[in-house]
């Protein structure tokens, strides 16, 4: 019997072809619009597989409608939009697309760091407004990156890739993670420190950890007090890791030098958000993995592993394998 798959956003044709080779495919055909909840509820009721995006809230109430659903393959490395417990209780496999976006996201992270350090967007606005009338010794001066200390919270694939880029700028890299990584320390010349050590020493602090209850508002007012006033915060992980009000207050008061943000607690971020009013904030619309090549790889990977799972295989990106192995 042919499996039915529902895709929640229009994908490149090569990814859809992977699905169509063995499945009946239904797809929300608007690339830039989120599938409405009522449409998703209707489609998921009869689907065997779901190819989802981070923008799709897949909660317990939605999964109650899923009579035949066997697998959810998400085109993202994160999965905080999916109720994993509810999916596991229904023996629904959940898969993500790590690995393929590592280098692209690390590129964007370092680009964001450079942009906020050297005030590049601010300088461009200054020029285009016609405010550049003469050279001045301290005009739009920023912070040096070369030789500075980079703190990384979370040394997974992307964190390691950012550390490699930092070493090209002769940065001193100190990191904190749940477990120490001696092999990476030796290979890349990294230093391990406690959370407080990393906060206190960093000229640039990069967040590279997944979102969870434990990491919610990890960077709050208390954490910011431990950081240098000259430090720049870079977040390309998840918005809710940072207490945005505390960040805004610190940026206005001078307790932090600036921030580069690709993620926000609410996405899309409202244009009225206070952080968007600050010149020392460089804000992007969650484009960490947004290169043509990487997004196509992510879409194709999500499609391939969804088909594999529906055919009884277990791809290595299955995140709830242990729960599926437990007796119901």
Protein Blocks (a to p, Z undefined) as FASTA:
>chain_A
ZZddddfbdcdfklmmmmmmmpccdddfbfkbccdfklmmmmmmmpcbdcddfklccdfk
lmmmmmkbcbdcddbfbfklbcfklmmmnopacdddehjlmmmmmmmmmmmmmmmmnomm
mmmmmmmnopambdcfkgoiacdfehpacddehjafklmmmmmmmmmnopacddddfbdc
fklmmmnopacddfklmmmmpmbdcdfbdcdfklgokbafklmmmpcfkbccddfkbfkl
pcfklmmmmmmnopafbdcdfbdfbdcddfklmklmpmkbccdehillmcfklmmmmmmm
mmmmmmmmmnopacfklmklmmmmpcZZ
